Amino acid sequence: MHMIGRPTRIPCCNAKLVSGPDVRAARLVQYACFTDRKKKNSKTSLPETPVPNSLAEYDVGCNPSFLRVALRAAFAFVCSTAVTLSSGPEPGWGWPPGARAEAAEAYSVAAYERAVAGRRDGGGDGPNLALFTEDAQKAMSRLLQYARYVESISAAEHSCGPACTENREMLEKAWQVVASEHYSASGVFSQRAWADTLLEVLKSHDGLLPTKSDLQAAISDMLSTLQDPYTEFLPPSAFRRALRRPLPREQSYLRAQYVGLGLELGPVAPGGGRVVLAPLAGSPAEAAGISRGDRLISIDGTPVDQLEVEQLRGLMRGPAGSTATLEWIPAPTANAGAAAAAAAAASASVRSIASNNRPSVASASTAASAAFRQSSGGPRIIKDVERRDLPQPAIKVSKVSMGPPGFYVTYVRLLYFGSETTEGLEAVLRRNEGAPGNVGYILDLRNNPGGVFEEAIASASMFLRRGDVIAKTIRGPEEVVDTVWQVGSLPSEVFPGLPGKLASKPVVLLANRSTASASEVFTGALRDNGRAALLGERTFGKGLVQYYFPLRDGKDGGVRVTVAKYLTPSGYDISGRGAGLAPNLACVDYPHGGLPTSLQQSDRCIRQAAALLADKT
C-alpha cells in the first residue's frame, strides 16, 4: 500500500548531506514539500518552493511536530562543535507567504541549537548529550567518520568529475530519506547501524560512483540491509510506472507486457516449481483457479523452475486469444476447496497428457481425471488458460437476481484502489441505494492487492457515519499513533468533495489470502464499525504504508520506503501478528471469470454472501 494522495501525491524529502575539504563535518538539510492537492484531478508537481523543515516531522500538510526532535536530530547534524546547519533555503528558492516567519519563530535551526547548546554533562560547550539516546550519539559519531572519509577522497572525486559528486549526493539523499522516514516493522532498525551502512557502501565502491549504474547499485545495496521487502530503489522507468507516468515511448512497450496470463511468480519452491505470489485480480490465471501459495510446475510442458525470470515472462506472454497449458499444485489444505472447484471446471479445456491423440467422447472421464491427478507432491491440476489483455477497470458491477422477481444483490468487484475506484463506487451507491429491489451489496475484494491508501479511506467513508474511525497509522520507533483517520475529520486538501455516507443497506465483504494492504484497510474499517460481515479466507496481513521519494525529480529514479503501519479502528495490528483479518464465515472459492448475473452463475462464496444478505432483509 502506498500513499500518493487523491489522485496522486508524492511525499518527498529534498535532503543532502554535504561534506568535503572545506567542511569539517557533515551538514544535513531536509526540506518538506508542497504539492498541488487542491484540485481533485490535478497532477502532483514536485516542489518548486521547498520549505526548510530540518527539525520538524511532517505528514499530510507538512505539519511540524517537535516531539521526536531528540531522536531525529541524530540525522539532522553531526555531534561536533564544527557543525553548521542551514537556516533557510538555498539561494534562488522563494518562500510561500508567511512560511519564513513561522519557521523562524518556532522551528528555526537557531532555536533548536539554543535548546541543546551548553552544559554537556553539566557543563562546557556543545550539544547536551543527555537529550540523545545512546544509539543516536553513536550514529552522530559514525556520521562524523563518514564526513572525514569523504574529505579524504575529495581529490579523487574531483578528478573523477562532477558526476561522482552528484551521484554521491544522491546516495546521501536516499540514505537521509530512510533515516528520516523509515518505519521498521521488525523493530531492528538502528540509527548507528544505518550510519555505518552509508560509510560501508561508499567504501565498497572505493568512494567513487562515476556512473548511474554505480549509483543505482549502491542505493540498492544500502536499502537491502534494512531487511524490508517493501523498501527498495526504483530506476527511472520503474519509478514512472509506479506513479503511472510512463514516457510516450514506454507506453507501447507496456501495452505489450499486459497481454498474458496474469501471474506473479516468486522463488523456486523446495518441492519443485515456483511459488505463486498472486494472480492478478480479473486475470485468466485467477479465472482458472490459481491462488497465492500454489506451486506452478510447468507452462506448455516446460518446467518453470529451470527458467530465468525473463524466460518465464516470455512463456506467459503471447497474442491475445492464444492458450497456454498450465500445471500447478494447489497450496496444501487451505486451497482444497478451490482446487476441487478448479478440477471440476477443468474438463472443458483439458488436454490429454497420457497420449498424443485427442481423447474421444467415450474417454471424457479419463480426460477429466487427467486434469486433477495425484502425485508425490500433491494433487496436480493441468488446464488450458487463454491469454488476454490484462489491464482491468478498477471496479466491475453487476446485478445478481435473487428471490422474488425484481429483487437483486448489487455485486461490486473491486480490483484495486485508485481514484477511479472511489469515483466508480460513488456512482454505484448513488444509483442503487434508493432502488427498492436492491437487497444489499456484495463487495468482492478477492485478489485485490491494495493500491492507494487515501482512496481506500475515501471509499470506506461512503459506508460509515460521521465520527466513525476508519484507520489509525503508527510511525516512529516509539510506535505512537500518528494519525487517526475519522469520517468528518478528513483533511479537505487531501479528500476534496467527499460525498458523505451513501449506503445504509447491508454489506458482505469477500476476501482471500491475496486481499492485501489498502484493501485490508477498507475491509477492517467496515467490519470493525459493524457495517459488514467478512466472508472467505484470512487476508494477507500487510498493514504497512509506503511513500515514493523522487531522486533529482525522478531523473535518477526514486526510493519506495515503508513509513508507517496502520491499525484497524479496533486497534488490531495485522502486520505485527502476521495473521491478516480472520473471516466471520469461512468460504474457499475463486472468481470464475465474467460477472455473475444470477446465483446459478455465481461461485459458492457469492452464493453464501447472498444468503447472508437475504437473512438480513
C-alpha positions in Angstrom: 0.0 0.0 0.0 1.3 3.4 -0.8 0.1 6.9 -0.1 0.2 9.1 -3.1 -2.8 11.2 -2.4 -6.1 11.8 -4.2 -5.5 11.2 -7.0 -1.7 11.4 -6.8 0.7 12.7 -4.2 4.4 12.0 -3.7 5.5 12.8 -0.1 9.1 13.9 -0.7 12.2 14.8 1.1 14.7 17.0 -0.6 17.8 16.4 1.5 21.5 16.5 1.0 24.5 15.6 3.1 27.3 17.9 2.1 30.9 17.4 3.1 34.3 18.0 1.6 37.7 19.6 2.2 36.1 22.9 3.2 33.7 21.4 5.7 35.0 19.5 8.7 31.7 17.8 9.5 28.5 16.9 7.7 25.7 19.3 7.1 22.3 17.7 6.8 19.4 19.8 5.5 15.9 18.5 5.0 13.1 20.2 3.2 9.4 19.3 3.2 7.4 19.6 0.0 4.3 21.3 -1.0 2.1 19.6 -3.7 -0.8 20.8 -5.7 -3.7 18.9 -4.0 -6.4 21.5 -4.3 -8.0 20.1 -7.4 -9.4 16.6 -7.4 -7.9 15.7 -10.8 -4.7 17.7 -10.5 -1.3 16.2 -11.2 1.3 16.3 -8.4 4.1 18.6 -9.1 7.5 18.1 -7.4 8.3 21.1 -5.1 9.5 24.2 -6.7 9.3 26.1 -3.4 10.5 23.8 -0.6 10.1 24.9 3.0 13.1 24.3 5.3 12.0 21.7 7.8 15.2 20.4 9.2 13.8 20.0 12.7 10.2 19.1 12.0 8.4 15.9 11.3 5.9 16.2 8.5 2.9 14.2 7.3 -0.2 15.3 5.5 0.1 19.0 5.0 3.7 19.0 6.3 2.7 19.7 9.9 5.7 20.1 12.2 5.9 18.2 15.4 8.7 18.9 18.0 8.1 15.6 19.9 10.6 13.4 18.1 13.3 16.0 17.6 15.7 14.4 20.0 15.6 11.1 18.2 15.6 12.6 14.7 18.3 15.1 15.4 20.9 12.3 15.1 20.2 12.6 11.4 19.9 16.4 11.4 23.5 17.1 12.4 26.8 15.6 13.4 27.8 16.0 17.0 30.7 18.4 16.6 31.5 22.0 17.5 32.1 22.5 13.8 28.5 21.6 12.9 26.7 24.2 10.8 23.0 23.8 9.8 21.4 25.7 7.1 18.9 28.3 8.4 16.9 28.7 5.2 16.5 27.7 1.6 19.4 27.8 -0.8 19.8 31.0 -2.8 17.2 31.3 -5.5 14.5 29.4 -3.6 11.5 31.5 -2.6 9.3 31.2 0.5 5.5 30.7 0.5 3.7 33.6 2.2 4.1 33.5 5.9 6.3 30.4 5.9 9.5 32.3 6.7 8.1 34.0 9.8 6.5 30.8 11.1 9.6 28.7 10.6 11.9 31.3 12.1 9.6 31.7 15.2 9.1 28.1 16.2 11.2 25.7 14.3 14.3 27.6 13.2 17.7 25.9 13.4 18.9 28.6 15.7 16.0 28.0 18.1 16.9 24.3 18.2 20.6 25.0 18.7 19.8 27.2 21.6 17.7 24.4 23.1 20.5 21.9 23.1 23.6 24.0 23.4 25.7 24.2 26.5 26.1 22.2 29.7 27.3 18.9 28.2 27.1 16.6 31.2 26.6 19.5 33.4 29.0 22.0 31.9 31.1 23.1 28.9 30.1 23.9 25.4 28.4 21.8 22.7 25.2 19.8 22.4 23.6 18.5 25.6 24.1 14.7 25.1 21.5 14.0 27.7 18.9 14.8 25.1 20.0 12.0 22.9 19.8 8.2 23.1 22.9 6.2 23.2 22.1 4.9 19.7 21.7 8.5 18.4 25.0 9.5 19.9 26.8 6.6 18.2 25.1 7.5 14.9 26.4 11.1 15.2 29.9 9.7 15.7 29.6 7.4 12.6 28.4 10.3 10.5 31.4 12.3 11.5 33.6 9.4 10.4 31.7 9.4 7.1 32.3 13.1 6.6 36.0 12.7 7.2 36.2 9.8 4.8 34.5 11.9 2.1 37.0 14.6 2.8 39.9 12.2 2.4 38.8 11.1 -1.1 37.9 14.7 -2.2 40.9 14.8 -4.6 39.9 11.6 -6.3 36.3 12.7 -6.5 37.4 16.0 -8.1 39.5 14.1 -10.7 36.5 11.8 -11.4 34.4 14.8 -12.3 31.1 16.4 -11.4 29.2 13.1 -12.0 30.9 11.5 -9.0 30.0 14.3 -6.7 26.4 14.4 -7.9 26.0 10.6 -7.6 27.4 10.7 -4.1 25.0 13.3 -3.1 22.1 11.3 -4.5 23.3 8.3 -2.4 23.3 10.5 0.6 19.8 11.8 -0.2 18.5 8.3 -0.4 20.2 7.5 2.9 18.6 10.6 4.6 15.1 9.7 3.3 15.3 6.4 5.1 16.9 7.9 8.2 14.1 10.4 8.5 11.1 8.5 7.3 11.6 4.7 7.6 9.3 2.7 9.8 10.8 -0.7 10.8 8.0 -3.2 11.2 10.5 -5.7 12.7 11.9 -3.2 15.1 15.5 -3.9 14.2 16.4 -0.5 12.7 19.3 1.2 14.4 20.5 4.7 13.8 24.1 3.7 14.4 23.9 0.7 12.0 22.2 2.9 9.3 25.0 5.5 9.7 27.6 2.6 9.4 25.8 1.4 6.2 26.3 4.7 4.5 30.1 4.6 5.1 30.4 0.9 4.2 28.5 1.2 0.9 30.6 4.2 -0.2 33.8 2.4 0.8 32.7 -0.7 -1.1 32.7 1.4 -4.3 36.1 2.9 -3.4 34.4 6.2 -2.6 33.5 6.9 -6.3 30.3 6.5 -8.2 31.1 7.6 -11.7 28.1 6.2 -13.5 24.3 6.0 -12.9 24.7 2.2 -12.8 27.1 2.6 -9.9 24.7 4.9 -8.1 21.8 2.5 -8.6 23.8 -0.4 -7.4 25.0 1.5 -4.3 21.5 2.6 -3.3 20.1 -0.9 -3.8 22.9 -2.4 -1.7 22.2 0.1 1.0 18.5 -0.5 1.1 18.9 -4.3 1.1 20.5 -4.1 4.6 17.1 -2.9 6.0 15.6 -6.4 5.5 12.3 -4.7 4.4 10.9 -6.3 1.2 8.8 -3.2 0.6 11.6 -0.6 0.8 13.5 -0.5 -2.5 15.2 1.6 -5.1 13.3 2.1 -8.4 15.2 3.0 -11.6 13.7 5.9 -13.5 11.4 3.8 -15.8 10.1 1.7 -12.9 9.6 4.8 -10.8 7.5 6.4 -13.6 5.5 3.2 -13.9 4.9 3.1 -10.2 3.4 6.6 -10.4 1.6 5.7 -13.6 3.5 8.3 -15.6 5.3 6.4 -18.4 7.0 8.3 -21.2 5.3 8.1 -24.6 8.0 5.7 -25.9 7.4 3.4 -23.0 3.6 3.2 -23.4 3.6 0.8 -26.4 6.1 -1.4 -24.6 3.9 -1.5 -21.5 0.9 -2.4 -23.6 2.7 -5.4 -24.9 3.5 -6.5 -21.4 -0.1 -6.5 -20.4 -1.2 -9.4 -22.6 -0.7 -12.7 -20.9 -1.9 -15.0 -18.0 -1.7 -12.6 -15.1 0.6 -14.5 -12.7 3.1 -13.1 -10.3 5.7 -15.8 -9.6 8.1 -16.0 -6.7 11.2 -18.1 -6.0 11.8 -21.7 -6.8 9.9 -23.9 -4.3 11.8 -26.7 -2.4 9.5 -29.3 -3.9 9.9 -28.1 -7.4 8.2 -25.4 -9.5 7.8 -21.8 -8.4 5.6 -20.3 -5.7 2.7 -18.2 -6.9 2.8 -14.9 -5.2 -0.6 -13.8 -6.5 -2.8 -14.0 -9.6 -3.8 -10.5 -10.9 -7.4 -9.7 -10.0 -9.6 -10.4 -13.0 -6.9 -12.2 -14.9 -7.0 -15.5 -16.8 -5.0 -17.2 -14.0 -7.5 -16.1 -11.4 -10.4 -17.5 -13.5 -8.5 -20.8 -13.8 -8.5 -21.1 -10.0 -4.8 -20.4 -9.3 -4.2 -18.9 -5.8 -1.4 -17.4 -3.8 0.8 -20.1 -2.3 0.2 -22.6 -5.1 3.2 -24.1 -6.9 3.3 -23.6 -10.7 5.1 -26.6 -12.1 5.1 -26.0 -15.9 3.9 -23.9 -18.8 3.3 -25.8 -22.0 5.3 -28.7 -20.6 8.4 -26.6 -19.7 9.4 -26.8 -16.0 9.3 -23.3 -14.7 12.0 -23.9 -12.1 14.5 -24.4 -14.9 13.9 -20.9 -16.4 15.1 -17.5 -15.6 12.6 -14.7 -14.9 12.7 -13.2 -18.4 12.2 -16.6 -20.0 9.2 -17.2 -17.8 7.7 -13.9 -18.8 8.2 -14.8 -22.4 6.3 -18.0 -21.9 3.4 -16.3 -20.1 3.0 -13.6 -22.7 1.7 -14.1 -26.2 -1.0 -13.0 -28.6 -4.4 -12.3 -27.0 -6.6 -15.4 -27.6 -3.7 -17.9 -27.6 -3.6 -20.6 -24.9 -1.0 -22.0 -22.6 -1.2 -25.3 -20.7 -0.5 -24.7 -17.0 0.3 -27.4 -14.5 0.2 -26.5 -10.8 -0.2 -27.9 -7.3 -2.6 -26.1 -5.0 -1.3 -25.0 -1.6 -2.0 -27.7 1.0 -5.3 -27.8 2.9 -6.0 -24.0 2.7 -6.8 -24.3 -1.0 -8.6 -27.7 -1.0 -11.9 -26.2 -1.9 -10.6 -24.0 -4.7 -8.6 -27.0 -6.0 -11.6 -29.2 -6.2 -13.6 -26.4 -7.9 -10.8 -25.9 -10.4 -10.6 -29.6 -11.2 -14.3 -29.8 -11.8 -14.1 -26.9 -14.2 -11.0 -28.1 -16.0 -12.8 -30.8 -18.1 -14.0 -28.2 -20.6 -10.5 -27.2 -21.6 -8.2 -30.1 -20.6 -5.7 -31.8 -22.9 -4.9 -35.4 -22.7 -1.4 -35.9 -21.2 -1.4 -39.6 -21.4 -1.4 -39.8 -25.2 -0.6 -37.7 -28.2 -4.1 -38.5 -29.6 -7.1 -36.3 -28.8 -9.3 -38.1 -26.4 -12.6 -39.5 -27.8 -16.0 -38.7 -26.4 -16.0 -42.1 -24.7 -12.8 -41.1 -22.8 -14.1 -37.8 -21.5 -14.0 -39.0 -17.9 -10.4 -40.0 -18.4 -9.5 -36.5 -19.6 -11.3 -35.0 -16.6 -9.2 -37.2 -14.2 -6.1 -36.1 -16.0 -6.9 -32.6 -15.1 -6.7 -33.4 -11.4 -4.4 -36.2 -10.5 -2.4 -37.3 -7.5 1.4 -37.1 -7.5 4.1 -37.3 -4.9 3.9 -33.5 -4.5 0.2 -33.5 -4.0 -2.8 -33.2 -6.4 -1.9 -31.6 -9.7 -4.2 -29.6 -11.9 -3.5 -29.3 -15.7 -5.6 -26.8 -17.6 -5.5 -24.7 -20.8 -5.6 -21.0 -20.0 -6.3 -18.3 -22.6 -4.1 -15.3 -22.7 -5.8 -11.9 -22.8 -5.3 -8.2 -22.2 -4.6 -7.8 -18.5 -5.4 -4.1 -17.8 -8.6 -4.1 -15.9 -11.0 -1.4 -14.8 -10.8 -0.7 -11.1 -14.4 -1.6 -10.5 -16.9 -4.0 -12.1 -20.6 -4.1 -11.3 -23.5 -6.4 -11.9 -26.9 -7.2 -10.5 -27.4 -10.7 -9.2 -31.0 -11.7 -9.3 -32.3 -13.4 -6.2 -35.6 -14.2 -4.5 -38.9 -12.8 -5.9 -38.7 -11.2 -9.4 -37.3 -7.7 -9.3 -35.1 -8.3 -6.3 -31.3 -8.4 -6.7 -27.9 -8.0 -4.9 -25.5 -5.4 -6.2 -22.3 -7.2 -6.8 -19.2 -5.0 -6.9 -15.8 -6.4 -7.8 -13.0 -4.0 -6.5 -9.8 -4.9 -8.3 -7.6 -2.2 -6.8 -7.9 1.1 -5.0 -7.3 4.2 -7.1 -9.2 7.5 -7.8 -11.3 5.7 -10.4 -12.3 3.1 -7.7 -13.7 5.8 -5.4 -15.5 7.6 -8.3 -17.0 4.4 -9.6 -18.1 3.2 -6.2 -19.8 6.5 -5.5 -21.7 6.2 -8.8 -22.8 2.6 -7.9 -24.1 3.6 -4.5 -26.0 6.6 -5.8 -27.6 4.5 -8.5 -28.6 1.5 -6.3 -29.0 2.7 -2.7 -32.5 4.0 -3.3 -33.6 1.2 -5.6 -36.4 -0.8 -3.9 -35.3 -4.1 -5.4 -31.7 -3.8 -4.1 -31.2 -6.1 -1.2 -27.7 -5.1 -0.4 -24.1 -5.1 -1.6 -21.5 -7.9 -2.1 -18.1 -6.2 -2.3 -15.6 -8.7 -3.7 -12.0 -7.9 -2.7 -10.5 -11.3 -3.6 -7.0 -10.9 -5.0 -7.2 -7.2 -4.6 -3.6 -6.2 -3.9 -4.4 -2.8 -2.4 -3.5 0.4 -4.1 -3.7 4.0 -2.8 -4.3 4.3 1.0 -6.3 7.5 0.7 -8.6 6.0 -1.8 -9.4 3.1 0.5 -10.1 5.7 3.2 -12.4 7.7 0.9 -14.2 4.6 -0.3 -14.8 3.3 3.2 -16.2 6.7 4.3 -19.2 6.3 2.0 -20.5 3.4 4.2 -19.8 4.9 7.6 -21.3 7.5 9.9 -19.7 10.8 10.8 -17.3 10.2 13.7 -16.5 6.6 12.8 -12.8 5.8 12.8 -11.6 4.3 9.5 -8.0 3.5 10.4 -5.0 4.7 12.5 -1.4 5.0 11.4 1.6 4.5 13.6 5.1 6.0 12.9 8.4 6.1 14.6 10.3 3.7 16.8 8.2 4.6 19.8 5.1 3.4 17.9 2.8 6.2 18.9 -0.5 6.8 17.0 0.5 9.4 14.4 -2.9 9.9 12.7 -6.5 8.9 13.3 -8.5 8.8 10.0 -12.0 9.6 11.0 -15.1 10.3 9.0 -15.9 14.0 9.1 -12.4 15.0 10.1 -10.5 14.0 7.0 -8.4 16.9 5.6 -10.2 18.6 2.7 -6.9 19.3 0.8 -6.4 15.5 0.6 -10.0 14.4 0.4 -11.8 17.1 -1.6 -15.6 16.8 -2.1 -16.3 13.6 -0.2 -20.0 12.8 -0.5 -20.5 11.5 3.0 -22.4 8.4 3.8 -24.2 7.0 0.7 -25.0 3.4 1.7 -27.1 2.1 4.6 -28.1 -1.3 3.2 -26.3 -4.4 4.5 -22.9 -5.3 3.1 -20.9 -8.6 2.8 -17.2 -8.5 2.0 -15.5 -11.3 0.2 -11.7 -11.7 0.8 -9.0 -14.3 0.3 -5.3 -14.8 1.0 -4.4 -12.3 -1.7 -6.6 -9.5 -0.2 -3.8 -7.2 1.0 -2.8 -3.7 2.0 -5.2 -0.9 1.2 -8.0 -3.5 0.6 -7.4 -4.6 4.2 -7.7 -1.0 5.4 -11.1 -0.9 3.7 -12.2 -4.3 5.0 -11.1 -3.6 8.6 -12.9 -0.2 8.6 -16.3 -1.7 7.5 -16.1 -4.8 9.7 -14.9 -3.1 12.9 -17.6 -0.5 12.6 -20.3 -3.2 12.3 -21.1 -2.3 8.7 -20.2 -5.6 7.0 -19.6 -9.2 7.6 -16.4 -10.7 6.2 -16.7 -14.0 4.3 -13.9 -16.0 2.7 -10.3 -16.7 3.8 -7.9 -15.0 6.2 -6.4 -12.0 4.4 -2.7 -11.5 3.5 -1.7 -9.3 6.5 0.2 -6.4 5.0 -0.6 -3.3 7.1 2.4 -1.2 6.0 2.3 2.1 4.2 5.0 3.1 1.6 5.8 6.6 0.3 7.6 7.2 -3.0 10.5 9.7 -2.8 12.0 11.0 -6.1 15.7 11.5 -6.6 16.5 14.5 -8.7 12.9 15.0 -9.6 12.7 11.3 -10.7 15.5 11.7 -13.2 17.6 9.3 -11.1 14.5 7.2 -10.2 13.4 7.1 -6.6 13.0 5.1 -3.5 9.9 3.5 -2.1 10.1 3.5 1.7 8.0 1.9 4.4 6.9 4.9 6.5 4.1 3.7 8.8 1.8 0.9 9.6 -1.9 1.0 10.1 -4.3 -0.3 12.8 -7.9 -1.2 12.2 -10.4 1.0 14.1 -10.5 -1.5 17.0 -6.7 -1.3 17.2 -5.9 -4.6 15.6 -2.4 -4.8 14.1 -2.4 -7.3 11.3 1.3 -6.7 10.4 2.6 -7.3 13.9 0.7 -10.5 14.3 1.2 -11.5 10.7 -2.2 -13.2 10.6 -4.3 -10.9 8.5 -8.0 -10.4 9.1 -9.9 -13.6 10.0 -13.3 -14.0 8.3 -16.6 -14.1 10.2 -17.5 -17.1 8.0 -15.1 -19.3 6.1 -15.5 -19.9 2.4 -12.9 -21.1 -0.2 -13.6 -20.4 -3.9 -12.4 -18.1 -6.6 -13.9 -15.8 -9.2 -14.6 -18.0 -12.2 -14.3 -15.2 -14.8 -17.1 -12.9 -16.0 -19.6 -11.0 -13.9 -22.4 -13.1 -12.3 -26.0 -12.1 -13.1 -27.7 -15.0 -11.2 -26.9 -17.2 -8.3 -26.6 -20.2 -10.6 -23.7 -18.4 -12.4 -22.0 -17.4 -9.2 -19.3 -19.2 -7.3 -20.1 -20.6 -3.8 -18.8 -17.6 -1.9 -21.0 -15.2 -3.8 -24.0 -17.6 -3.2 -23.1 -17.8 0.5 -22.9 -14.0 0.7 -26.2 -13.6 -1.0 -27.7 -15.9 1.6 -26.3 -13.8 4.4 -27.9 -10.7 2.8 -31.2 -12.4 2.4 -31.2 -13.3 6.2 -30.7 -9.6 7.0 -33.7 -8.4 5.0 
